[in-house]
Amino acid sequence: MTEADEGGLESFTRQDLRKATKFVEGDYSGINPRSFYRKLKRAVEEIQDPNGFKYETEGTQNADLEIESEEVGQKTGTVKGRLRADSDWLEVGNGELEYRPYGPHGAASAILGVVMLLLGIGGAGILWTLLGIVATGGGIYGYTRKERDTFPIIHQDAIRVLLTGEVSERTKEGEKETRTDIFANMSVVFSGDVFVAVDSGSLDELDWTFRREVVNQVKQWHNQVVESDREKLQIESGFIWQLKGWTDRDVQKHRGIIEGAQSGLIRDAPFEYRVAYTDLLKDQLTQEMQETLKTHEDELMAELEELAEDVDVYVEREGLQHTSQLEGSPGEPNPELDPE
């Protein structure tokens, strides 16, 4: 019998989790896998930081805990379970980009200047010629002028857990009743990652000319990470792109482009994409900010180790309780692993 509904978590393997920033492994035996999964989920939800409870978990027994019997009539089988937990996004520092603050203004002024210059040369008078020269010169200066500005970078902690193993059904015959339960010998991998992204929620605080540059930069990073041409995004630049800026100032549109590009690199992305994009953004941080992030990764490792220890204590305690119950404690029959 398989317990799995559509709409569960994305599939990931032990090899995927071993590529994580941090990971811890453990082996557990003599425990009901359903009880183990409930305890595991509760333990993750109880992790706290200075802001309170840290993680929001994803995963249910119906969709993400699979228990399969191996053969019809047999009382052995396999178990596989997945759990994911994400923290809130928090600011970690700022990235810095070079941009043209007056690029659109300069492009428009240069074109207007050329028009006035042609009118002056064509007989409209010396005034038009002089105005054309001034406007063209000012436009070129504005277009070529460059400055640097910063944009916020945020980070999120993500925990993923994969449990795999074998289950067996045990039945205790009593004088008045029969009690049945299942036990599992499982190997569990706890993995933790710190993902980094551009904060799209703060775009309205940026000047619109710089915001367009940030959008273009996210597109460039996206194209550096993805593997196929089909996944790559179109990127515009140059004089015409600067001129188009006058009709491309909507912050909601810019936010949608960044969130769409980053969703393909973080939330809904292959693991390799997430790590590569995180590394690109880490390079934008100052050395001090990178050290802060490294310290945070060490704290995440401590969380994983504490989580594994918490589960160890639970398994030792519950394993003894299960043994005691099966050796004669009264209770209702509880079949868990039915042959198909």
Secondary structure as UniProt FT lines:
FT   TURN            6..7
FT   HELIX           14..18
FT   STRAND          22..31
FT   HELIX           33..45
FT   STRAND          48..49
FT   TURN            50..51
FT   STRAND          52..53
FT   STRAND          55..58
FT   HELIX           61..64
FT   STRAND          65..69
FT   TURN            72..73
FT   STRAND          76..87
FT   STRAND          90..99
FT   TURN            101..102
FT   HELIX           103..119
FT   HELIX           120..124
FT   HELIX           126..144
FT   STRAND          147..173
FT   STRAND          178..198
FT   HELIX           200..205
FT   HELIX           208..225
FT   HELIX           229..231
FT   HELIX           238..243
FT   HELIX           244..247
FT   HELIX           251..263
FT   TURN            264..268
FT   HELIX           271..282
FT   TURN            283..284
FT   HELIX           287..326
FT   TURN            327..328
//
